[in-house]
Amino acid sequence: MSTVPEVVVTGLGATTPLGGDVAGTWRAALAGESGARPFENDWAERYDIAVNFGATLKVPAAQVLPRPELKRMDPSAQYAVIATREAWADAGSPEVDKDRLGAVVSSGIGGIWTTLDSWDTLREKGGRRVLPMTVPMLMPNSPVAYVSLELGARAGAHALVSACASGAEAIAYGVEMIRSGRADVVVAGGTEATIHPMPIAAFAASRTLSLRNDDPAGASRPYDVDRDGFVIGEGAGIVVLESAEHAAARGARVYARVAGLGLSADGYHITSPEPSGDGQIRAMRSALADSGVAAADVVHVNAHATSTVVGDLIEARSIRGVLGDDADHVALSATKSMTGHLLGGAGALETIFTVLALHERQAPPTINVDNPDPELVLDLVRGTPRALPDGQVAAINNSFGFGGHNVALVVTSV
């Protein structure tokens, strides 16, 4: 009887509000830095938008990619390609049969810059001035298409869309590609480039964004009693997933295992999480069952925790509901307090943080929690990193999205 392949992480890549690569991003996260900053534009005044800040890229894509690549890719694809190149090099640029190499890169919203800029061009200058590359740039599978072209990946190129759970679901699908025997190596993750006046105005209208224009760095404050919404961010996170057998055969460095995955849907509301956390609980329990990991072995959780008034506590209660008394020894981190919310890129970046937390035995801090919510029933890592125990341990990364999407990934140490 054939066994299901074990899936390991052999490469990491990112471009984020904290750094232009994984090392810079992780270093800033451990230092408790914030990537939120005032916008250097007049959007708030020109368009009467209530929010005038966000977590923009630390290193703009224009400083990394040559002009011809910038011209033919939407920013969402640019970020994915930057992160992919780092992840692939970090994995040692593995020799792999291209028919056994897959790509799964998701975006929650897609090429919105291209869509809106092209509409402006059409209205102001007419149809003849719309760029012929507009559709390949705006389509939501554009990032994964460019990633697959970059690497020659022919086992499949997929772009799952599940709002803010998209990046984590992409990684889950990549794991399944390897487990099912379709691929030996999969490049997977998420990307988002929505710091544009229209989505900012829309999120502000829905009252989900923080309004702390006078204190951008302190605006994202998960689990604080004074939290008032999330900080919009941008960037990409990419991991190289590999069957353990393939990685061992080439002597690859392994960061961690992606041991379990759980997916569910709330079937409740287009934006609000189901109040009891039932869908989140089912996702986490499924991930633990899939991994064979006991609740007692979980030492760390990277929470979805966006800094919204309702959502943070629903997730906290869900984690407690899954882990029970074992939650008492879990170090909880809410890294969106530093990165902002990368939407479709969030779950992928937070998977990278989860992998590094186990690899380096350090749980990153949560910043801006001056007054912890008294209803928080978990041990939140505040201010400075916390050491994680040695030995075989596990962590959970949660990602949830508008539409009731729930994804939980269980990562284990090596």
N, C-alpha and C positions, 0 to 999 in steps of 0.2 A: 504494500500500500504506500502510495506517495505521501510525503509530508508537506505541509504548507511552508514555503520558504520564510525564513526569518528576514525582516527588513531592517537595515541599519542606515544611519546617516553618515555619509562620508565627505560631504562638502556643504559649505554655508556661504551665502552671498546676500548682501543687502545694500540699499541706499535709503537713508532715513533722515528724519529731522535731527537726529543726534549725531550722525556721521555718514560719510560717503562710502563706508564699508562696514563689515561686521566688527572688526577690531575696534574701530572708532566708536561705533554705536554701543557696543557692549561696555567699553571703558566709560563712556558718558553715563550709561545706565547705572553702572555700579557706583558712580560718583554722585548719583542723584541729580543729574542735570536735567533741565527742561528744554525741549525743542520748540516750545511755543514762543512766538515773537510777533510784534506788530507788523501788519502788512505795509510794504513800502509802495503804496499806491493810494489812489483817491476813491476806491470803490465805495466805501461807506458813505462818503459825502455825495458822490455822483449818483449813486443808485439808492440812497436812503436805506442802507443796510445797517442793522443794529450791531453787527459784529465786525470788528476791525482787526482781527488777529487770527493766527492759526499756526500749526506746526509745519512749516515749509521745509523743504530739503536743505540739509546742512551744506551739501555740495551740489549746486545746480547741474543738471544733465549737460548743459552747454559747456561745462568745464571738463567733461569726461568724453563725450562722443563727438566725432567729427561732424561738420556741418551737413554733408550729404545724408548721414544717418538721421540727424535731427529733422531734416526736411521731409523725410518719407515716413516718419513714425510719430504717432500721437505720443504725448508725454507718458501715458500709461505703458506703452510698449517700450519707450526709451528706458524707463526705470527697470522694467523686467529684464531687458537685455543687459543693462549694467550689472544687476544683481546676479544674473545667470553667468556672466563671464567670470565674476569673482568666485561663485560657487563651483564652477567647473574647474577652474584653476586650483581652488582649494582642495578639490577631490583628487588632484593629480592628473587632470585631463585624461581620464581613463580610456584605454583602448577597449572598445565594445562594438560588437556587431550592430550596425545601425538599425537593422531590423529588430533588434532586441533593446533599443533605446527609445524611451517614451518621454513625452513632455505634457505636463498638466499645469497650466498657469491661468489663474482666474482673476477677474476684476468684478467688483460689485456693480460698477456703473459703466465702465468702458470708456471709449474715446470721446468724452464730453467736450473737451477743448476743441477737437476737430469738428464735432457736430455743430457746436454753437458758432465757432468762427466761420465755418462754411455757410451757415445760414445768414450770418451778417454779410458775408461776401455776396451771396445771392441777392439779398435785398438791396444792398447798396451799389453793387457793380454789375449785376446780371449774371445769368447762367454761364456765359462763356468764360467767366473769371474763376469759376469753381474748379479747384484742382482735380485732375484726373485720378489722383491717388486718394481722394476723400473717403470712398467707401472702405478700401483696405485699411485706412487709418482709423476710422471710427468704429469698425465692427468689434464687438466684445472679445472675439477670438484673435484679434490682431496681436496682442502680446505673445500668446502661445505660438502663433504662426511664425513670428519672427524668432522666437526661441528655438522652435523646431528646425527652422531654416539655418539658424546659426550653428546648430550641432548636427544637423543631418538626421534628426530623430525620425524614425519611420515606423516604430511600433504603435504609434498613435499620438495625436496632438489634440488635447481636450481643454475646454474652458467652461468649467462648471460655474454657474452664477447663483449665489445664495446670499446676496447682500453682504453683510459684515462677517458672515461665516465662510465666504468664498475661498479665502486663502487656506484655511484649515481643511475645508472639504476637498480642495485640490490635492493636498498632501494625502488625505485619506484615500482618494481615488488612485493616486500614485502607488500607495501601498498595495491596494487591491490589484493593480496591474501586475505587480511583481508576484504577489501571492497566487494569482490565477495562472501564471506562467506566460503571460503576454510579453513581459520585458524582464531584463536583468538589471537595468538601470533606468531610473525615471528622474527627470528634473521637474520639481514641483514647487508651487508657491502661489503668491498673490501679489497684485500690484494695484495702485490707485493714484489718479492724478485729478482730483476734483477741487483743487483750490482755485476756483473760478467764481466770479460774483453771482452767477445764477444759482448753483447748488448751495452756496453759502447763504444766499437770501432765502432759499427754500427751507434749509435746515433751521435757519433762524425763525422763519415763520411758523415752523412746527414746534418751536420752543424746546428744541433738544440741544441747542448749543449754549455753552456758557456765555454770559454777557459781561465777563470781567475784563473789559477793554483796558482798564487802568492797571491790570496785573496779569498779563498773559501767562507768564511763567508759573503763576500760582492758581491758574484757572481750573486745571484738571485736578480734581481732588476726590478720587473714589473713596467712598465710605466716610467722608467727612460730613458732619451735620450741615455744613454750609455749601455742599455741592449744588451746582445749578445747571449742569449739562456738560456735554463733552466738548473737546477742542478738536476741530477738524485737522487732520494731518494728511500727508502724502508720502509715497515711497513704495518700496517693494522688498519682499523677502523671498529667497529661493533656497531650497535644500536639494542636495543630490541624494536620492534614495537608491539603495543597492541591495540586492540579495546578499545575505551574509556569506554565502558560498562564493559568489562572484568577487566580493570584496576581499575575502581571505585569499583567493587564488592569485590576486594581484598584489597582495601585501598592503592593502589600503589602511590608512588611519581611520578608525571608527570613533565617532563622537558618542553615539548612543543608539539605542534601538527604538523604532516606533513599533511598540508591541501590541497596541490595541486601538481600535477606533469605534466610536459610537455616534450614530446619527439618528435624529428624530425630528418631528415637526409638531408644533403646538396645535395647529388647526384652530386658532383662537382669534387673532387680531392681526391686521396688516403691519402695525408698528409696535404694539405693546406686548410684552412677554406675558404668558399665561401666569396669573398671580400665584398659583400654588407651586410653580416651578416643575410641574410634572414632566414636561418635555425635556427640560434640562437634566432632571434626575434620570430619566430613561436613557438619555445619551451617555451620561457618565457611567451608569451601571452597565450598559452595553459595552462600553470601552474597557471597563475593568474585566468583565466576563471574557471578552475577546482576547485580552492580554494574559489572562490567567493570574493577574496580580491581585493580591488581597489588599483590602483597605488598610491593614496594618503596615503595609510596605510603602504606602504613599507618604512622602515626606514634604512634598511641595506642590502647590497649585498656582499656575499663572492664570488669573481670573480674566474673564471678558471685561468686567468692571469698567464701564465707560464713564462713570461719574454722573449718571442720571439719578434723580431722586428715587425712583421706584425700582429700576433694574438692578442696582447694586445689591440691595438687600434680598431680592428674590434669588439671585444667584448664590449669595452667602448661605441662605437657608437651604438651598438645594444641595450645596456641597456638604453641609452638615447632615442633611438627610441621607446622603449617599454613604458618607464615611462614618457617621455616628460618633462614638467616643474617640475613634481613631483620628478624627479631625483635630483633636487637642494637640497632637504633635506635628501638625502640618504647617509649614511656613507659607503663608498666602502673600503673593505679590500681585500688584495691579500696575503694570508697566505703562499703561496708557497715561498715567499721571505724568510721565516724562515724554513719551513719543507723540501724544495726541492719539486720535483715532484714525488709523489708516484705512478704515472701511474694508474694502476687499483685500487689502494687503495686511490687515491687522493680524489675522489668525496665523499667517505664515511667519511674520516677524516674531510673534509671540511663541511660535513653535521653536524658532531659533533661540530665543531667550530661554525656553524650557530645556532645550538640549544643552545649552551652555551652562545652565544652572547645575545640571547633573554632572556634566563633564568637568566643571571646575569646582563643584561642591559649594556653590554660592548662590543663594536666592537673592535676586535684585530687590532694591528697596521700592517702597511706594512713597512718593513725596506729597507734600501739601496737606497731609492729614493732621491738622492742628487740633481738631476736636472730633475724635472718632465717634461715629454713630453708636449710641449705647445699644442698639439692636444688632450690631455686628457680633456674630457668634463664632468668629474665627480669629486666629492669631495672625494679625497683619504685620508684615515686615515693614517697618517705618524708618525712614531717614537713612539708614546705612544697611549694607548687605548683611545677610545672616549665613553662617556656615551650615552646610548640610552634612548629614552623617556619612561615614564611609560605608563600604559594602554594597550589596545589591539593593538598590532603592528605586523608587518610581515617582513620577510626577504626572500631573494632569494639566493639559492646556484646554481651556474652554473658549469656544467662539460661538456667538449667537448673532442672528441677523433678522432684519425686518422681514416680515412674512412668516415668522415663527420657525426659522431654521436653527437647529441646534447641532453642534459638532463638538465632540470631546475626543481628544487624543491622549493615549497613555504612552509616555516615554519612559524607558528604563535605562539604567546605567550599564556600562560594560566593564 
